[in-house]
Amino acid sequence: MTASVLVIPVTERGTTMTHHIVVLGAGYAGLTAARRAAKLLRGSDVRVTLVNRSERFVERVRLHQVAARQVPPGQPLSRALAGSGVDLVVGEVAEIDAEARAVTLIDRPGRITYDSLVYALGSTADLDAVPGLREHGFAVADVEGATRLRERLDELPAGAGVVVVGAGLTGVEVAAELAEARPDLSVELVTRSELGDGLSPGARRHLSRTFARLGVRVREHQRVTAVERDGVVTAEGLRLGCTALVWAGGFRVPPLAARSALRTDELGRLVVDARLRSVSHPEVYGVGDSASGPTVTGGETRMSCQAALPMGRHAAVDLARTLRGRAGKPARIRDLGLDVALGRRNAVVQLFRGGGRPVGAVLTGPPAAWIKHRVVRVAAWLAGA
């Protein structure tokens, strides 16, 4: 199988020629959609092309481990796609011409036309959230950022200070992983809310006890307003010195969909219907972090691997049904809960009721860590990696 294709031959739409499905992005949602669509439509006059800016599939939920030198940064997509019938194009998307149904890539000649498009470009860290962040901060939202942080941590001497901003899933996992892997460092977690906000009291108590044991100092109700070369400043007047700042205070999606006349929400995510089709261009499906999909409880999908996998699978199934002349069905995405790694031998598993309300009972410690490990491995397996 070819690992990289510069130009895809143009196909004519509205004829008896091959129906071309193009998937943009090879994260959990995109890789799932591409492989599933190719499998369901094998033997039919359909071609599936997967476009990704790198040759690797990255387990985003393990990027904090990449930063701590626990795991390598991803695996070749050629291995994940071997025998699948999916064509791989390595390149970064420059524009989508939604009216002409064509995609152009940065620094690549020609264009890729599509009959159906799956938009799965994910999200990245918002490095413009506060002044100085892009110049002086690090993030673990992509493999490049995690690798940069890993290299910076290798340079730090014992006693150096690391500040992690944001106490969501990413921030908590990064702070715990770094404190366990590098006990010689001084790690602080800064959050504008409270540690474990949105979790049950039992889960929050476990987080607090774990951070106390690991030596992570938590500073709650502090909103970071500026990042400097050697520290951060908060709106409440606190200044924290550090030699490395890790930003986990929020994510943003690529502006490509909004630039391409596809209807988006205020965050730039593709607005989709119950079948995950763009409400403005139904030949386009939106999956993963870059789409605001519906859940069975009436809310919106959370940016997570848990939502990305079923969204990718549903888009492929709906496409296959549609191309075979069958009626589509609404997606049924559920938010079942969170599993938060706290180093290699500890975790919290928190289940949710309908509407994202946490149940009272939680699983913690090594059994929860085992479940977290299995969930991560099964997620990669379900995506096809």
VMD Tcl script that draws the C-alpha trace (Angstrom):
set ca {
  {0.00 0.00 0.00}
  {1.25 3.49 -0.83}
  {1.96 5.55 2.27}
  {1.61 8.93 0.61}
  {-0.18 10.08 -2.53}
  {0.39 13.54 -3.92}
  {-2.60 13.84 -6.26}
  {-5.82 11.88 -6.30}
  {-7.39 11.46 -9.77}
  {-10.56 13.52 -10.08}
  {-13.81 11.58 -10.37}
  {-16.97 12.89 -11.96}
  {-19.98 13.16 -9.69}
  {-23.45 12.39 -10.88}
  {-22.25 9.63 -13.25}
  {-21.86 5.87 -12.95}
  {-18.22 6.28 -11.95}
  {-16.82 5.54 -8.51}
  {-18.35 7.27 -5.52}
  {-15.46 8.88 -3.67}
  {-15.54 9.16 0.14}
  {-12.85 11.44 1.56}
  {-12.10 11.45 5.29}
  {-10.16 14.41 6.70}
  {-8.19 13.55 9.84}
  {-6.91 10.21 11.14}
  {-7.62 10.50 14.84}
  {-9.98 8.12 16.62}
  {-13.05 9.38 14.73}
  {-11.48 9.69 11.27}
  {-9.60 6.40 11.29}
  {-12.70 4.60 12.54}
  {-14.87 6.17 9.83}
  {-12.44 5.40 7.01}
  {-11.81 1.77 7.92}
  {-15.47 1.06 8.71}
  {-16.75 2.65 5.49}
  {-14.25 0.70 3.40}
  {-15.24 -2.55 5.10}
  {-19.00 -2.00 4.79}
  {-18.74 -0.97 1.14}
  {-16.14 -3.49 0.02}
  {-17.02 -4.91 -3.37}
  {-19.12 -1.88 -4.36}
  {-18.13 0.96 -6.67}
  {-16.85 3.13 -3.82}
  {-13.38 4.42 -3.02}
  {-12.27 5.69 0.40}
  {-9.40 8.14 0.85}
  {-8.03 9.19 4.24}
  {-6.16 12.52 4.43}
  {-3.94 13.20 7.43}
  {-1.16 15.69 8.05}
  {1.23 13.03 9.36}
  {2.01 9.39 8.61}
  {1.21 8.33 12.16}
  {-1.85 7.53 14.21}
  {-1.48 9.22 17.58}
  {-3.23 7.94 20.71}
  {-4.13 11.37 21.98}
  {-5.27 10.06 25.34}
  {-1.68 8.92 25.95}
  {0.12 12.14 25.05}
  {0.84 12.87 28.72}
  {2.78 9.59 28.68}
  {4.67 10.73 25.59}
  {5.70 13.87 27.49}
  {6.87 11.73 30.41}
  {8.79 9.32 28.11}
  {6.45 6.44 28.95}
  {5.40 5.60 25.37}
  {6.60 6.41 21.81}
  {4.80 9.09 19.79}
  {2.35 7.08 17.70}
  {2.49 4.29 15.12}
  {2.49 4.25 11.30}
  {-0.91 4.68 9.67}
  {0.25 2.34 6.92}
  {0.12 -0.49 9.46}
  {-3.36 0.48 10.67}
  {-4.64 0.68 7.09}
  {-2.92 -2.43 5.70}
  {-5.48 -4.56 3.88}
  {-8.32 -2.14 4.59}
  {-8.70 -0.83 1.05}
  {-8.31 2.77 2.26}
  {-5.99 5.06 0.30}
  {-3.79 7.29 2.48}
  {-2.82 10.84 1.54}
  {-0.28 12.53 3.82}
  {-0.78 16.29 3.71}
  {-2.34 19.19 5.56}
  {-5.70 20.48 4.32}
  {-5.59 24.08 3.09}
  {-9.17 24.64 1.93}
  {-12.48 22.91 1.35}
  {-14.54 24.13 -1.59}
  {-17.91 22.94 -0.34}
  {-19.75 23.94 -3.51}
  {-17.30 22.22 -5.89}
  {-16.81 19.38 -3.39}
  {-13.05 19.58 -3.56}
  {-10.18 19.68 -1.07}
  {-6.80 21.33 -1.62}
  {-3.68 20.58 0.41}
  {-0.84 22.81 1.53}
  {2.21 22.57 -0.75}
  {0.63 19.85 -2.88}
  {-0.47 20.21 -6.51}
  {-3.96 19.43 -7.72}
  {-7.01 18.82 -5.60}
  {-9.03 15.94 -4.22}
  {-12.67 15.85 -5.23}
  {-15.25 14.01 -3.18}
  {-18.84 12.84 -3.38}
  {-19.08 12.43 0.39}
  {-16.81 14.03 2.98}
  {-16.15 13.09 6.61}
  {-14.79 16.07 8.54}
  {-12.72 14.73 11.45}
  {-9.94 17.26 12.01}
  {-10.22 17.17 15.79}
  {-9.04 19.91 18.12}
  {-5.83 21.41 19.41}
  {-4.64 23.51 22.32}
  {-5.71 27.15 22.32}
  {-2.25 28.71 22.51}
  {-3.65 32.20 21.96}
  {-5.87 32.06 25.06}
  {-3.64 34.39 27.07}
  {-0.70 36.70 26.21}
  {2.69 35.01 26.19}
  {1.36 31.46 26.06}
  {2.41 30.70 22.49}
  {5.92 32.05 23.14}
  {6.58 30.49 26.54}
  {4.10 27.65 27.09}
  {3.83 23.97 26.21}
  {0.79 21.79 25.50}
  {0.01 18.09 25.06}
  {-2.84 18.37 22.55}
  {-0.75 16.93 19.70}
  {2.36 14.82 19.34}
  {4.54 17.79 18.40}
  {3.59 19.63 21.58}
  {4.09 16.55 23.76}
  {7.49 15.94 22.19}
  {8.55 19.55 22.78}
  {7.50 19.27 26.41}
  {9.39 15.99 26.79}
  {12.56 17.59 25.46}
  {12.11 20.57 27.79}
  {11.58 18.32 30.81}
  {14.78 16.44 29.98}
  {16.65 19.73 30.42}
  {15.20 20.57 33.82}
  {17.36 20.06 36.91}
  {16.10 18.72 40.22}
  {13.95 21.22 42.06}
  {12.76 23.01 38.91}
  {9.16 24.21 38.95}
  {6.47 23.04 36.52}
  {3.05 24.71 36.44}
  {0.10 22.92 34.79}
  {-2.85 25.20 33.98}
  {-6.29 23.58 33.84}
  {-7.85 20.86 36.00}
  {-9.85 19.06 33.36}
  {-9.00 15.50 32.30}
  {-5.83 16.55 30.45}
  {-4.49 18.81 33.19}
  {-5.06 16.27 35.96}
  {-3.43 13.45 34.00}
  {-0.43 15.59 33.01}
  {0.18 16.84 36.56}
  {-0.04 13.36 38.08}
  {2.10 11.75 35.37}
  {4.88 14.33 35.64}
  {4.88 14.25 39.45}
  {5.18 10.45 39.46}
  {7.74 10.20 36.65}
  {9.81 13.14 37.90}
  {9.50 13.31 41.70}
  {12.52 15.64 41.70}
  {10.40 18.41 40.12}
  {8.04 20.80 41.90}
  {4.64 20.46 40.19}
  {1.71 22.86 40.72}
  {-1.78 22.67 39.22}
  {-3.68 25.92 38.68}
  {-7.42 25.93 37.99}
  {-10.08 28.60 37.74}
  {-12.58 26.26 39.39}
  {-11.95 23.39 41.82}
  {-10.06 20.14 41.54}
  {-12.43 17.45 40.29}
  {-15.18 19.93 39.43}
  {-18.12 17.94 38.03}
  {-17.08 14.68 39.70}
  {-18.63 13.00 42.73}
  {-17.40 13.83 46.27}
  {-15.64 10.46 46.49}
  {-13.73 11.04 43.25}
  {-12.73 14.53 44.35}
  {-11.43 13.25 47.68}
  {-9.32 10.65 45.89}
  {-7.86 13.27 43.56}
  {-6.94 15.48 46.53}
  {-5.33 12.61 48.44}
  {-3.40 11.48 45.39}
  {-2.06 14.92 44.60}
  {-1.05 15.40 48.24}
  {0.85 12.09 48.14}
  {2.55 13.01 44.85}
  {3.47 16.45 46.17}
  {1.39 18.35 43.60}
  {0.25 21.69 44.98}
  {-3.23 22.67 43.78}
  {-4.20 26.33 43.46}
  {-7.95 26.67 42.97}
  {-10.00 29.69 41.87}
  {-7.07 31.23 40.01}
  {-7.51 32.41 36.41}
  {-4.26 32.72 34.49}
  {-4.16 35.95 32.49}
  {-0.56 36.02 31.24}
  {2.37 33.69 30.71}
  {5.90 34.99 31.11}
  {9.27 33.43 30.39}
  {9.68 32.35 34.00}
  {6.17 32.27 35.42}
  {2.44 32.95 35.18}
  {0.19 35.74 36.43}
  {-3.43 35.29 37.56}
  {-6.35 37.69 37.63}
  {-6.44 37.32 41.40}
  {-2.97 38.87 41.69}
  {-0.92 35.70 42.15}
  {2.40 35.25 40.37}
  {3.89 31.76 40.20}
  {7.46 31.22 39.08}
  {8.27 28.17 36.95}
  {10.71 26.84 34.40}
  {8.03 25.06 32.33}
  {4.37 25.96 31.83}
  {1.97 23.31 30.52}
  {-1.32 24.62 29.17}
  {-4.38 22.40 29.56}
  {-6.86 25.24 29.94}
  {-8.96 24.67 26.85}
  {-9.04 23.45 23.27}
  {-10.07 24.92 19.96}
  {-10.95 23.44 16.60}
  {-9.37 24.34 13.25}
  {-11.01 27.31 11.50}
  {-11.26 25.35 8.25}
  {-14.97 24.50 8.46}
  {-16.01 28.08 9.17}
  {-13.75 29.30 6.37}
  {-15.34 26.86 3.96}
  {-18.94 28.12 4.24}
  {-19.98 25.08 6.27}
  {-22.28 26.03 9.12}
  {-20.45 26.10 12.44}
  {-21.24 26.99 16.04}
  {-19.63 29.74 18.11}
  {-16.61 27.50 18.76}
  {-16.08 26.75 15.08}
  {-17.36 23.17 15.29}
  {-19.38 21.77 12.42}
  {-23.10 21.86 13.21}
  {-24.63 18.48 12.34}
  {-28.04 16.86 12.42}
  {-29.08 13.68 14.22}
  {-27.32 11.59 11.56}
  {-24.11 13.65 11.97}
  {-24.55 15.33 8.56}
  {-23.75 19.01 8.13}
  {-26.97 21.02 8.40}
  {-25.79 23.21 5.51}
  {-24.14 20.55 3.31}
  {-25.62 17.08 3.96}
  {-22.95 15.34 1.87}
  {-20.51 16.30 4.65}
  {-20.42 14.38 7.93}
  {-18.91 15.88 11.09}
  {-17.36 13.56 13.70}
  {-15.10 13.86 16.72}
  {-14.01 17.04 18.47}
  {-14.56 19.22 15.40}
  {-18.33 18.61 15.35}
  {-21.08 19.43 17.83}
  {-23.02 16.19 17.68}
  {-26.19 15.37 19.65}
  {-26.29 12.91 22.55}
  {-29.17 10.68 23.55}
  {-29.91 12.98 26.51}
  {-30.33 16.01 24.27}
  {-26.99 17.66 25.00}
  {-23.89 18.02 22.84}
  {-21.06 15.54 22.52}
  {-18.05 16.17 24.72}
  {-14.61 16.49 23.13}
  {-13.42 12.99 23.95}
  {-12.28 9.67 22.57}
  {-15.48 8.22 24.06}
  {-17.59 10.32 21.66}
  {-15.20 10.19 18.69}
  {-15.29 6.42 18.22}
  {-19.09 5.96 17.96}
  {-19.38 9.14 15.88}
  {-16.88 7.81 13.36}
  {-18.57 4.44 13.27}
  {-22.04 5.96 12.84}
  {-20.91 8.18 9.94}
  {-19.57 5.13 8.12}
  {-22.71 3.08 8.74}
  {-24.99 5.94 7.68}
  {-22.98 6.47 4.51}
  {-23.19 2.77 3.65}
  {-26.94 2.72 4.24}
  {-27.46 5.83 2.13}
  {-25.37 4.55 -0.79}
  {-27.37 1.34 -0.76}
  {-30.64 3.25 -0.94}
  {-31.67 2.62 2.65}
  {-32.91 5.21 5.13}
  {-30.43 6.64 7.56}
  {-30.79 6.45 11.32}
  {-29.96 8.97 14.05}
  {-26.74 8.56 15.99}
  {-27.00 7.46 19.62}
  {-24.01 8.89 21.47}
  {-23.88 8.48 25.25}
  {-21.59 10.09 27.81}
  {-20.92 7.14 30.10}
  {-18.33 8.73 32.37}
  {-14.64 9.45 32.84}
  {-11.58 7.37 33.56}
  {-8.73 9.57 34.76}
  {-5.17 8.24 34.98}
  {-3.19 9.35 38.03}
  {0.18 7.92 37.07}
  {0.81 4.30 36.11}
  {-0.75 2.53 39.11}
  {-3.62 4.78 40.10}
  {-6.77 6.20 38.49}
  {-10.37 7.24 39.06}
  {-13.28 5.71 37.17}
  {-16.38 7.91 37.43}
  {-19.66 6.84 35.81}
  {-22.37 9.31 34.78}
  {-26.13 9.18 34.88}
  {-28.19 10.73 32.07}
  {-27.32 14.36 31.47}
  {-23.73 13.92 32.65}
  {-24.49 13.72 36.38}
  {-21.89 11.69 38.31}
  {-22.99 8.65 40.28}
  {-21.88 8.51 43.90}
  {-19.79 5.33 43.75}
  {-16.36 5.47 42.13}
  {-13.55 3.01 41.50}
  {-10.04 4.12 42.45}
  {-6.48 2.85 42.83}
  {-4.87 -0.05 40.92}
  {-8.19 -1.63 39.77}
  {-9.18 1.70 38.21}
  {-5.72 1.99 36.64}
  {-6.16 -1.46 35.09}
  {-9.53 -0.40 33.63}
  {-8.04 2.84 32.32}
  {-5.25 0.90 30.61}
  {-7.73 -1.50 29.02}
  {-10.00 1.33 27.87}
  {-7.07 3.07 26.18}
  {-5.96 -0.11 24.42}
  {-9.49 -1.04 23.35}
  {-10.03 2.50 21.99}
  {-6.98 2.14 19.74}
  {-8.11 -1.34 18.70}
  {-11.61 -0.14 17.85}
  {-10.13 2.64 15.71}
  {-8.06 0.01 13.92}
  {-4.62 0.86 15.29}
}
mol new
graphics top color blue
foreach p $ca { graphics top sphere $p radius 0.5 }
foreach p [lrange $ca 0 end-1] q [lrange $ca 1 end] { graphics top cylinder $p $q radius 0.2 }
display resetview
